[in-house]
């Protein structure tokens, strides 16, 4: 199984589904929920060239479960899930169980900060990170030793496909007001 792949279209992204997703996520009708989290300090095993990003500070993260509970209620945002499915670049929609779909919004910070390096789940599966907007908040991919493997700069309509056990983090945007992504997790049968 490949560890990760960046899915990009070299042409400008003007697909109706991409425009719908962007408009819907950024609209006032989208209910966002605040999740406080703290950027880790340097005692974790990631001790490489990104060390300057590891400052323990509270970060502004908002989320919306497109599939799952929101404020204790079962919720499925079928419009966004169907729009992503219509892009035709995620074959797992037909062959694997969608475990989670979540929209994340990270706000601008004066200096870049990095979220806690993590795996989305430890079972075999696939994770897609769909970028809703152009942003300078990179997705950081790590190998098993905690060394930098790749940096992916968000570009609207593009996505990263990775093994569900791939360690990754997100950095906060500095030049962009917000970083919007949709995270989709599929369990491998």
N, C-alpha and C positions, 0 to 999 in steps of 0.2 A: 504494500500500500504506500502510495506517495505521501510524504509528510505534509507538504503544502503546495499550493499552486495559486498563482495570481491570475484571475480571470479578468481580462481587459479587452475592450473593443477599441481598436486604434482610431475609429471614427468618432466624431462628436456624438454624445449621447442625447438623442432627441426622441426616444421611444415613449409612447404614451404612458406605458406602465411606470416607467422611471419618473416621469413628470407627476403622475398621480401619487406615487409613494412619497415623493418629496413634498408635494403640496399638503397631503394628508398629515404627514408627520409634523410639519411645521405649523399646522392650523391650530386655532384656539379650541377646536373641538376635540383635540387629542388630549386625553387625561394623563398627565404625568404624575409620578409618585417619587418623592424624594427618598434617596437612600444615602445616608451618611456613610462615608468610608474614609479611612485614613491611608495616605500614601505610606508605604513601609519604610522602616529605617534600614540601615546597612547590615543588620545581623543576619539577613537571609543569604542564601547561597549565591545570589547574583552579584558578583564582585568584579565586573568587567568595566569596559570603557563608559558605561552609562551610569556609573556610580554617582555622578553629580545630580542625577534626577531623583535619587532616593532620599528625600527629606520627609520626615514624618509631619504631614500637614493634612488637615481636613480638605476634602475635595468635594465639589458640587457634582453629584451624579443624580440624574433623573432617569427613571425607567418606566416602561409600559409593557406589560406582558401581552403579546399578541395572541398567545396561546397559553392559558393557565389562569391562575387566580390574580385578580386585581382588587385590593381592599377586601379580601375574603370572598369575593364573588367569582364564580367560574366565568371566564371570558375568552372568546375567540374573535379576533379581528380578521374575519374572512376576506375582506376587501384587500388588505395589504398582503396577506398570504397568497391570495389568488393572483395579485399583480406580480409578485415576485416569481410565482410559479410560471406565469405567462412569458417571462423572459426566456424560458427554455434552456437555461444553462445549469440547472440543478436536477440531474437525473434521479437523485435519491427521493424526490417527491413520489415517484412511481414505484420504487422498490424498497424503501426503508420507512420506518416509523418516525414521524416528526415528534421529538420529545419536548422541544421548547422553541419558542419564537419570542424574542424580546427586543424592543427598541430601547436604545440607550442614548442619552444626551449628556455630554460632558461640557461644562462651561470653561471659558477662557480663564487662564491664570497668568499672572505677570511673568512667571518663569515656568518652563516645562516641568511637569511632574509625571511620574509613572505609576500606574496602578499595580496592585499586587500580582506578580506573575502566577499564573494558574493554568490548570487544564479545565476544560468545560465538563468533562466526565471521564472516568477511567475505563469505561467499557469501549470495545471497538465501535467506531462510528465516525461521523463526519460533522464538521462545523463549518458554517459559512458565515463570514462577516461581510455584510452588504453595506456599502458606503452610500449614505443618502446625500451627503454634500461634500464639496471640495473642502478640505481642512488641512491644517498643518499638524494635527494630532495623530502621529504615526501609530500603527499597530506594530508591536515589537515581537518577533518570534525568536525563541530560545531553543537551544539543543538541551539534551538531558543533563549536561554539566553546568547549565546556566549561562553558557556563552551565547553571544549575539549570533543569530543565524540569518535574520533578514529584518529590514525595516520596510513597511509598506505605508506610503502616504495616501490617505483617503482621496479618492476621486469619485465624484458622483456617478452612480450607476455601475461601478466596478465592485468586485468582491474578491475575497480570499477564501479558498477552500483548504481546510486542513484536517488532519487526523484529529479526532476528539481528544487524543492524549498529548497533543502538541502544547508545550508551554508557551504562553503568550501574555502580553500586557498591552495596555493602551497608554499613550501619553496625552497630556492635556494640550489643547490648542493655545497658542500664544498670539498669533496674528488673526485667527478666525474667532468669531464670537462663540460659536458652538460647534461641537463635533457630534453628528448624528450617525448612528449605525444601527443595523438590525442584525441580530445574532440568531442563527438557526442551527439547531442541534438535531442530528439524525442518528438513531441507533442502528448499528449494523446487525442484520439478522444472523 
